[in-house]
Amino acid sequence: MSARFDELIHPSTRLALVAALASTDWAEFAFLKDRLELSDSALSKQLTTLEKAGYVATERRLTGRRHTVRARLTPTGRTAFTGHVAALREIVAAAGDTETVTP
């Protein structure tokens, strides 16, 4: 795995979404919506953006009389997330290597 800052994942909403998906195999739309405190349309937009990039796969199913949506990270998305987190860690570690300047 190589550290690689990912501009697509970096915005806070997408980063939180990808992090939530990284902790599970599949996540239900309703769970993600509640966890991230997003509206249906905002979550749909973020999932669509990540899906177009190949980072997320969604599945629409008929459960009883209701349609449900669930999402998961693809292998590409998981690799991108892991690389992004590694890049963030490198940035933070580099900041810790400098001496604190007191005004």
C-alpha atoms as an extended CHARMM CRD file, in Angstrom:
* protein
*
       103  EXT
         1         1  MET       CA              0.0000000000        0.0000000000        0.0000000000  PROA      1               0.0000000000
         2         2  SER       CA              1.3000000000        3.4240000000       -0.8840000000  PROA      2               0.0000000000
         3         3  ALA       CA              0.2970000000        6.6770000000        0.7480000000  PROA      3               0.0000000000
         4         4  ARG       CA             -1.6960000000        8.7040000000       -1.7370000000  PROA      4               0.0000000000
         5         5  PHE       CA             -3.7620000000       11.7860000000       -0.9320000000  PROA      5               0.0000000000
         6         6  ASP       CA             -7.1140000000       11.3790000000       -2.6910000000  PROA      6               0.0000000000
         7         7  GLU       CA             -8.9580000000       14.5870000000       -3.5830000000  PROA      7               0.0000000000
         8         8  LEU       CA            -12.1830000000       12.6600000000       -4.2790000000  PROA      8               0.0000000000
         9         9  ILE       CA            -12.3130000000       11.1120000000       -0.8040000000  PROA      9               0.0000000000
        10        10  HSD       CA            -10.9740000000       14.1080000000        1.1170000000  PROA      10              0.0000000000
        11        11  PRO       CA            -14.0900000000       16.3260000000        1.4820000000  PROA      11              0.0000000000
        12        12  SER       CA            -15.3840000000       15.6970000000        5.0050000000  PROA      12              0.0000000000
        13        13  THR       CA            -18.7360000000       14.1950000000        4.0040000000  PROA      13              0.0000000000
        14        14  ARG       CA            -17.1550000000       11.7230000000        1.5910000000  PROA      14              0.0000000000
        15        15  LEU       CA            -14.3620000000       10.9040000000        4.0150000000  PROA      15              0.0000000000
        16        16  ALA       CA            -16.8930000000       10.1210000000        6.7530000000  PROA      16              0.0000000000
        17        17  LEU       CA            -18.9530000000        8.0420000000        4.3070000000  PROA      17              0.0000000000
        18        18  VAL       CA            -15.9710000000        6.0270000000        3.0780000000  PROA      18              0.0000000000
        19        19  ALA       CA            -14.7590000000        5.5210000000        6.6620000000  PROA      19              0.0000000000
        20        20  ALA       CA            -18.1830000000        4.1850000000        7.6470000000  PROA      20              0.0000000000
        21        21  LEU       CA            -18.1730000000        1.8170000000        4.6770000000  PROA      21              0.0000000000
        22        22  ALA       CA            -14.6040000000        0.6990000000        5.4260000000  PROA      22              0.0000000000
        23        23  SER       CA            -15.7350000000       -0.7370000000        8.7430000000  PROA      23              0.0000000000
        24        24  THR       CA            -18.2660000000       -3.1390000000        7.2210000000  PROA      24              0.0000000000
        25        25  ASP       CA            -18.9980000000       -5.3380000000        4.2240000000  PROA      25              0.0000000000
        26        26  TRP       CA            -22.3190000000       -3.6580000000        3.3530000000  PROA      26              0.0000000000
        27        27  ALA       CA            -24.1890000000       -0.7460000000        4.9380000000  PROA      27              0.0000000000
        28        28  GLU       CA            -27.8640000000        0.0930000000        4.5470000000  PROA      28              0.0000000000
        29        29  PHE       CA            -28.7750000000        3.5300000000        3.1910000000  PROA      29              0.0000000000
        30        30  ALA       CA            -30.8380000000        4.3290000000        6.3070000000  PROA      30              0.0000000000
        31        31  PHE       CA            -27.9010000000        3.4690000000        8.5830000000  PROA      31              0.0000000000
        32        32  LEU       CA            -25.5300000000        5.7110000000        6.6060000000  PROA      32              0.0000000000
        33        33  LYS       CA            -28.0620000000        8.5190000000        6.5190000000  PROA      33              0.0000000000
        34        34  ASP       CA            -28.4810000000        8.4220000000       10.3130000000  PROA      34              0.0000000000
        35        35  ARG       CA            -24.7880000000        7.9160000000       11.0550000000  PROA      35              0.0000000000
        36        36  LEU       CA            -23.6880000000       10.8230000000        8.8510000000  PROA      36              0.0000000000
        37        37  GLU       CA            -26.7300000000       13.0100000000        9.5560000000  PROA      37              0.0000000000
        38        38  LEU       CA            -27.3910000000       13.6010000000        5.8540000000  PROA      38              0.0000000000
        39        39  SER       CA            -30.5710000000       14.0730000000        3.8940000000  PROA      39              0.0000000000
        40        40  ASP       CA            -31.5970000000       11.4090000000        1.3870000000  PROA      40              0.0000000000
        41        41  SER       CA            -30.5560000000       13.6070000000       -1.5170000000  PROA      41              0.0000000000
        42        42  ALA       CA            -27.1710000000       14.5460000000       -0.0230000000  PROA      42              0.0000000000
        43        43  LEU       CA            -26.3010000000       10.9110000000        0.6990000000  PROA      43              0.0000000000
        44        44  SER       CA            -27.4880000000        9.8270000000       -2.7510000000  PROA      44              0.0000000000
        45        45  LYS       CA            -25.3070000000       12.4740000000       -4.3740000000  PROA      45              0.0000000000
        46        46  GLN       CA            -22.2090000000       11.3670000000       -2.4500000000  PROA      46              0.0000000000
        47        47  LEU       CA            -22.8350000000        7.6860000000       -3.1820000000  PROA      47              0.0000000000
        48        48  THR       CA            -23.3200000000        8.4530000000       -6.8830000000  PROA      48              0.0000000000
        49        49  THR       CA            -20.0560000000       10.4230000000       -7.0210000000  PROA      49              0.0000000000
        50        50  LEU       CA            -18.1460000000        7.5910000000       -5.3550000000  PROA      50              0.0000000000
        51        51  GLU       CA            -19.8880000000        4.9650000000       -7.4790000000  PROA      51              0.0000000000
        52        52  LYS       CA            -18.9630000000        6.7720000000      -10.7290000000  PROA      52              0.0000000000
        53        53  ALA       CA            -15.3280000000        6.7440000000       -9.5710000000  PROA      53              0.0000000000
        54        54  GLY       CA            -15.5200000000        3.0040000000       -8.9420000000  PROA      54              0.0000000000
        55        55  TYR       CA            -15.0240000000        3.4000000000       -5.1830000000  PROA      55              0.0000000000
        56        56  VAL       CA            -18.4920000000        2.2690000000       -4.0930000000  PROA      56              0.0000000000
        57        57  ALA       CA            -20.9870000000       -0.3060000000       -5.3070000000  PROA      57              0.0000000000
        58        58  THR       CA            -24.6700000000       -0.0020000000       -4.4910000000  PROA      58              0.0000000000
        59        59  GLU       CA            -27.3720000000       -2.6080000000       -4.5670000000  PROA      59              0.0000000000
        60        60  ARG       CA            -31.0810000000       -1.9090000000       -4.7370000000  PROA      60              0.0000000000
        61        61  ARG       CA            -33.3260000000       -4.6320000000       -3.3660000000  PROA      61              0.0000000000
        62        62  LEU       CA            -37.0230000000       -5.1700000000       -2.8280000000  PROA      62              0.0000000000
        63        63  THR       CA            -37.5820000000       -6.0700000000        0.8120000000  PROA      63              0.0000000000
        64        64  GLY       CA            -41.2130000000       -6.9510000000        1.2820000000  PROA      64              0.0000000000
        65        65  ARG       CA            -43.0010000000       -3.9740000000       -0.2030000000  PROA      65              0.0000000000
        66        66  ARG       CA            -40.1250000000       -1.5460000000        0.2610000000  PROA      66              0.0000000000
        67        67  HSD       CA            -37.1050000000       -0.8170000000       -1.8780000000  PROA      67              0.0000000000
        68        68  THR       CA            -33.8820000000       -0.6510000000        0.0770000000  PROA      68              0.0000000000
        69        69  VAL       CA            -30.4280000000        0.4800000000       -0.9560000000  PROA      69              0.0000000000
        70        70  ARG       CA            -27.1750000000       -0.7110000000        0.5000000000  PROA      70              0.0000000000
        71        71  ALA       CA            -23.5990000000        0.2060000000       -0.3150000000  PROA      71              0.0000000000
        72        72  ARG       CA            -20.1140000000       -1.1990000000        0.0510000000  PROA      72              0.0000000000
        73        73  LEU       CA            -16.5790000000       -0.1620000000       -0.7840000000  PROA      73              0.0000000000
        74        74  THR       CA            -15.1280000000       -1.8060000000       -3.8570000000  PROA      74              0.0000000000
        75        75  PRO       CA            -11.5580000000       -3.1100000000       -3.7200000000  PROA      75              0.0000000000
        76        76  THR       CA            -10.5460000000        0.0770000000       -5.5800000000  PROA      76              0.0000000000
        77        77  GLY       CA            -12.3420000000        2.2090000000       -2.9880000000  PROA      77              0.0000000000
        78        78  ARG       CA            -10.7840000000        0.3320000000       -0.0880000000  PROA      78              0.0000000000
        79        79  THR       CA             -7.3010000000        0.7880000000       -1.5960000000  PROA      79              0.0000000000
        80        80  ALA       CA             -7.9480000000        4.5000000000       -2.1780000000  PROA      80              0.0000000000
        81        81  PHE       CA             -9.1900000000        4.9420000000        1.4010000000  PROA      81              0.0000000000
        82        82  THR       CA             -6.2340000000        3.0850000000        2.8940000000  PROA      82              0.0000000000
        83        83  GLY       CA             -3.8110000000        5.1640000000        0.8110000000  PROA      83              0.0000000000
        84        84  HSD       CA             -5.5670000000        8.4040000000        1.7560000000  PROA      84              0.0000000000
        85        85  VAL       CA             -5.4320000000        7.5920000000        5.4720000000  PROA      85              0.0000000000
        86        86  ALA       CA             -1.7210000000        6.7480000000        5.1250000000  PROA      86              0.0000000000
        87        87  ALA       CA             -1.1070000000       10.0880000000        3.3790000000  PROA      87              0.0000000000
        88        88  LEU       CA             -2.9550000000       11.9520000000        6.1430000000  PROA      88              0.0000000000
        89        89  ARG       CA             -0.8650000000       10.1450000000        8.7560000000  PROA      89              0.0000000000
        90        90  GLU       CA              2.3140000000       11.1940000000        6.9450000000  PROA      90              0.0000000000
        91        91  ILE       CA              1.1490000000       14.8130000000        6.8920000000  PROA      91              0.0000000000
        92        92  VAL       CA              0.3550000000       14.7450000000       10.6090000000  PROA      92              0.0000000000
        93        93  ALA       CA              3.6350000000       12.9950000000       11.4450000000  PROA      93              0.0000000000
        94        94  ALA       CA              5.5810000000       15.6060000000        9.4780000000  PROA      94              0.0000000000
        95        95  ALA       CA              3.8830000000       18.3620000000       11.4480000000  PROA      95              0.0000000000
        96        96  GLY       CA              5.0050000000       16.6890000000       14.6650000000  PROA      96              0.0000000000
        97        97  ASP       CA              8.6310000000       16.6540000000       13.4590000000  PROA      97              0.0000000000
        98        98  THR       CA              8.9290000000       20.4470000000       13.5840000000  PROA      98              0.0000000000
        99        99  GLU       CA              9.6860000000       22.4100000000       16.6950000000  PROA      99              0.0000000000
       100       100  THR       CA              6.8500000000       24.4370000000       18.1460000000  PROA      100             0.0000000000
       101       101  VAL       CA              7.4470000000       28.1350000000       17.7190000000  PROA      101             0.0000000000
       102       102  THR       CA              6.1680000000       30.2880000000       20.5650000000  PROA      102             0.0000000000
       103       103  PRO       CA              5.2960000000       33.8800000000       19.6760000000  PROA      103             0.0000000000
